[in-house]
Amino acid sequence: MDIILREDVDKLGTRGQVVKVTAGYARNFLLPRRLAVAATDSNKKIVEQERQAHVRKEAVQMTEAADLAKLLSSATISIARKAGENGQLFGSVTAGDIADALDAQKFNIDRRKIQLDEPIRTLGEHKVTLRLHREVSTEVNVSVVAEA
């Protein structure tokens, strides 16, 4: 059965692509979840319009993310935490803490966009990567200081 994908589907194809799948897979999985539609002429026209709208929306989001990245690249975040004698923190600084500090500086960034391999556990300067868009990322300086 030929179908047109409305969303990217892993190991199958990308949005707008016409693929051949078994009838059961299409009928039981793809069609009920609105991931695909049957490949008819009218559906091809509708999916092409949706694809063009998606491309325009994606371009706007990418330019907004690039502008935000320019502003964030010069930002420095300072977070105060209790620390021991040798610079080890009694807790850690997580992506949520960094998101809260950015929010205090009027940058509304979701904590899931903050790329931390592991929480920060030491005092000092740290570079943290923010993935604002699929193709746009920037680094922010995070300064962890000892609480007085």
C-alpha positions, 0 to 999 in steps of 0.5 A, a space after each residue: 500500500 502506498 502512503 504519504 508520510 505526514 511526519 518523520 517516522 524512524 526507519 521509514 521516511 521523512 515528511 512528505 515522502 511517498 513510501 510503500 508499506 504493508 496494509 496492516 502497518 498502515 491501517 493499524 499504526 500509521 493512519 490512526 496516529 495521523 502519521 500518514 495518509 493514503 497516497 491519492 492525488 488530493 492527499 498529495 496536494 494537501 500534504 504538499 501545502 502542509 509541507 510548505 507551511 511547515 518549511 516556512 514555520 521552521 525558517 521563522 523558528 530558526 531565525 528566532 533561535 539564531 537571534 536568541 543565540 547571539 544574545 545568550 552568547 554574551 550572557 554570564 550566569 552566576 549561581 551561588 551554592 554551599 561548598 566545602 573547603 576544596 571547592 566541592 559543592 554540597 549539592 549540584 547545579 542542574 539544568 533546571 537551576 540554570 534555566 531558573 537563572 536564565 529566567 531571572 535574566 529574562 531569557 525563557 529557556 526550557 531546561 530540556 534545551 540545556 545540554 549537561 552531560 552530568 550536573 556541575 559539582 565544583 566551583 568555578 567557570 563552566 561552559 554549558 551548551 544550549 541547543 535552541 533549535 535542531 541547527 542552532 546551539 550556543 554556549 553560555 558561561 555559568 559561574 558557580 560561586 560559594 554561598 556566603 
